[in-house]
């Protein structure tokens, strides 16, 4: 398996370096670097506690953890998020609580299940997202008069193939 060097600087105390849960996983778990409370309807940035030096020609994608998406109404707001190779500041995870606002007084731990609505109490060290390294070749546009002359035109989009 190919390995790519990505340099990491820990910028908060007690932060865990992202890691793969299993040897062949595509995504590495990233943990919250601080305690955070996220109320219904609120979007916050949760610090990850590290900075990265990603090689040119690559990005790191920030993606949801499937279990967290299934068990809670917490969503990554810009999924997948992109950390560009030129970004050198602290990584932050942009998270939204899609709970009903009237359930604000219900306080729930991140380990809740059943997709319960309420305010979520995220603790430092909770696994909140995953990181995936991806190659990103740059595009060079070639202007032409009619793109349908290149390759095959499938003939539509946005539901053009139906539902069955």
WOSUL-V27301 format. One record per pair of residues at least 4 apart in sequence whose ideal C-beta (glycine too) atoms are under 6 Angstrom apart, sorted by the first residue. I is the first residue (numbers start at 1). J is the second residue. Records with the same first field share a line. If there is no record, write none. Layout:
# WOSUL-V27301
I=J / J
This chain:
# WOSUL-V27301
6=52 / 54
7=53
8=50 / 52
9=51
10=15 / 50
11=51 / 90
12=33 / 49
15=33 / 49 / 50
16=31
18=28 / 30 / 131
19=28
20=25 / 28
21=25 / 29
26=132
27=130 / 132
28=131
29=127 / 130
30=48 / 129 / 131
31=125 / 127
32=46 / 122 / 124 / 126 / 128
33=47 / 48 / 49
34=47 / 124
35=123 / 124
36=46 / 122
37=121
38=42 / 44 / 97 / 120
39=104 / 119
40=97 / 99 / 101 / 103 / 104
41=101
42=97
43=77 / 96
45=92 / 94
46=93 / 95 / 128
47=90 / 92
48=91
50=91
51=88 / 90
54=58 / 60 / 85
56=85
58=85 / 133 / 135
59=82 / 84 / 134 / 136
60=83 / 131 / 133
61=80 / 132 / 134
62=81 / 129
63=80 / 130 / 132
64=69 / 76 / 79
65=130
67=71
68=72
71=113
73=98 / 99 / 115
74=95 / 97
75=96 / 98
77=94 / 96
78=94
83=87
93=128 / 129
97=120
99=103 / 117 / 118
100=117
103=117 / 118
104=119
106=118
107=119 / 121
108=112 / 116 / 118 / 120
109=121
110=122 / 126
112=116
122=126
148=153
156=160
